[in-house]
Structures are given as C-alpha cells and as structure tokens.
Amino acid sequence: MTKKYYSILSGVFFIMAVFPIVAGLTKWGNELYVAVLNISIFLPLIFGVLGFIFALFGIKGKVKGSLVLLNIVGISLSAFLVFIAIYGFQQA
C-alpha cells in the first residue's frame, strides 16, 4: 500500500516541478513563475528530484517507468533553466 502512496507523491512532485515552468509561458502564469523563483531558483529542481526518488520506490511496471521518465524530463528542464539563469545572464 505504501508503494501506491509513493507513486502518488511522485506524480504530485512532478506537477509541482513542471507547472510553474509551463505556466510561465502564459500571460496568467507569469506571476506564479516569478513567485516560485522569488522563493528559490532551485525549487522546481528540488521538487523534480523528490519526485524522482519517490518514483523509484513506487509501484512497479509501466507506472514506475512513466513516473521515472517524466521526472527525469522535469529535472532536465529545471536544470537547464537554472544553468541559463546562473551562467547565461553574466555580462562580460
């Protein structure tokens, strides 16, 4: 039964990691994206890592594979944006 909860938590953390980034592309979501970044620039990345860890302990089978893959995509996207924010906006 606990593996089911781990899978649910993995999905919730995936949504929490990706939603501010995806919502930042819309007119109404820009404020949400700025609010998340004001807390910490690493927050979506942390949520993605937590989702990945919970996915590893979740239900086996296609659900586990899907959650692991989705969380890896979320981590990659968040890591790319953190990399751009830290090193891409430096002026020479």
Buried (B, 14 or more C-beta within 10 A) or exposed (E): EEBEEBBBBBBBBBBBBBBBBEBBEEEEBEEBBEEBBEEEBBBBBBBBBBBBBBBEBBBEEEBBEBBBEBBBBBBEBBBEBBEEEEEEEEEE
